[in-house]
């Protein structure tokens, strides 16, 4: 039973948990339960969740449909851990994903289940691209974020993350992302010139890795034209094109894959975060069949293919991705979000800017201090939202894709008031 005298006490965390903790510093309460878009702390106070576990909870907290399937699986002694052995849960997921997601989109991929973090999927992709091409370097982009394990960190732009590596992150060449020099500059031309010029100092890479909309980097959406240009460069130079869809995938931008709007076909697609549907760890690398040159066990992990997560992942596909209803809802809700955020920006500060796509939006406050104050005021008023960007100057909005309109508007009201109060 909960000791009410200890409600929301952070003493245990402050005394015993490592200094590496972050979110418990930003949101200094103790959460005990959640449903849909609502978090509840130990005092029973409710908070609207516009963070969604950093896009892990696209369908909200504790979807009853997913939980029912998980409970039934557990109650019938469904296997939880099996390394990468063949299991009924894995078979059902592979078949359902192929039929519901890949085939309707004209996509053909093999499934590589990684250790259940997005970073390990990145590591697998980089390793495979190097093995397949015999090349070593990777092209990544300014403001890109792909994880903090050493290989993933090498292709991550954030200096705060890179400085702690202990070794110089190696093997990557950074190029300017779409819009890095402003809307009038096509940075794909710079990359094209560097690859074509034998004296540019840029070796032909094994792979290009990118996000179609950068999350941690500040909610920076790439255009369809830029993405198509990058794909053409990859095809021309036999470069593996890797799309990191770990944060922007699973419906966040309106379609299941964030790259669908650009009509491109990546060689490798990385998924994690919301793949399991309900927050259970699961990580997947989709690779074109011609790249499947692994020898057995060359990239493995003890917890690859989390079977309980595969059960809930299949439930998510069954509930939300057999028709276009969720995609239509995301686009409608995203329009509401963008209109409200642009109104907030216009009414308060000339320096504010709004960027995003689908239900992945950012409010650029110009400075970290302003963004920090807004996030703090919003939390005090019952809204959980976080910052991103090179200087943490962007407020990032990732509400559940299934959020009801009333709760969404209430959260946006809190945000608008926080901007006004912090000004």
PyMOL commands that set and color helices and strands:
alter all, ss='L'
color gray80, all
select helices_A, chain A and resi 4-6+11-16+23-26+52-55+64-75+88-105+118-133+150-154+159-162+187-196+224-236+260-262+273-276+289-291+307-320+325-348+368-380+405-422
alter helices_A, ss='H'
color red, helices_A
select strands_A, chain A and resi 31-35+38-41+46-49+110-113+138-141+172-175+207-210+213-214+220-221+240-244+268-271+284-287+353-357+360-364+383-384+386-388+394-397
alter strands_A, ss='S'
color yellow, strands_A
deselect
rebuild
show_as cartoon
